[in-house]
């Protein structure tokens, strides 16, 4: 990846990021560990994820402009996030990136970038679920 452009730009900007998020959430909804954590009307969640990932990957600060500081760990505290669920979330993202046709090198960079936050949100052990 060219070090002079953001991950957002390397992925293809708004259009590609929208495709990724729209490919990702059906996988999340269908996953037995993840689906029950999400509301039936997934559209607002998709929109927030799009805004957040745009900003997280170096694009415009859409999420902060609309909702303020992301405070993502705090926003996830009401949900039982286990290590297994974090891994499942990352797997759904990996499959979405593949489905959209993201270059393998970029896929690895995206997953590496999301792995830390995904595991940072863990707030429940497997035994507690």
N, C-alpha and C positions, 0 to 999 in steps of 0.2 A: 504494500500500500504506500502510495506517495505520502511522505511525511508532511507535505505542505497543504494537504486537504484533510478535512474532518472525516471521521468515520461516516457521518451522515451523508456527506458528499460522495464518498467512495461507494456507499451502498446505492446511490442513485437519487438521493434527496427524497422529497415529500412523496412522490408517486410510488417509489419502491417501498418506502417505509410503510405506507398505507397498505400495500399488498401484503407485506410481511405480517402486519398486525391482523389483517383480515383473514390470513391463512392460519395464524396462530390460535385465535380464540375458538374456532370450531374444535380444534384438537384439545384445548383446555376443557371445553364444555363436555367433550366425550370421555375425558379421562376420569376413571372412577375415584381417584383421590382428589382431583382438582375441581371437577364439575360442581360438586355440592357446595363449594365455597363461593360460587358466583351466582348472581341473580339471574332469573329467567330472561330478563331484558338486558342482554349483554351489550347493546349499542353504546350506552354511556361509558361502560368500562373500556370498550374498544377505543372510543374517542380519547379518553384520558390516557390510555397507554400510548396511543399515537402521539399525543402532545408531549408526554413524558419522554418517550424514546427519541423524539426529534431533538429535544433539548439535551438528553443524556449522551447522544452520539455526536453532539457538536453543532447541531442546527440551531435555528431560532429558539429563543426562550419561551416557547408557546405555553408550556405548562405553568411556569412561574408567573407569566403575564396574566394568566387567567385564574390561577388558584393560589398563588403565593409560593413560598418555599415548599419543595416537594415533601420533606419530612416523611420519606417513604417507610422507614421502619415503624414510626408511630402510626402511620395509616394502615399498616398491616397487623398491628398488635391485636385487634379484635378477632383475628382468624388464627386457628391452630396451624401454624406453619412448621412442619416437621422437616428433618433432613430429606426424607423420602419425597415429600411434596416439593421441596426445592429442586431436587433432582428431576422429578417429573415435569416441573415447569420448564426447566432448561431443555429437557428432551423434546417437549412440545415446540419450543422455540427452534431447536436444531432442525426438527422436521419441517417447520414452516420455512426456514431459510433454504432448505433443500428444495422444497416444493416451488418456491418463488424463483429458484435458479441462481441463487447467490453463489459467487465464486467460492471454492472451498477454503482458500486462504482467508477471505473475508468472513466466512462462516466461523472459522476458528477464532478470529479476532473478536467477533460479536459475542460468541459464547464465553470466551475468556473474560470479556468486559462485564458480562452479566453474571458470571459465576460468583464473584465476591458479594455483590448485593443480594443475590438469591439466597446465599447461605447466611448473610447478615440478618435477614428477616426471620430466620429460624427462631421460634420462641416456645416450641413444644417438643419434647422428646417423643420418640415412637411409642414408648410405653404409656404415655399420657393420653394417647388417642384411643 
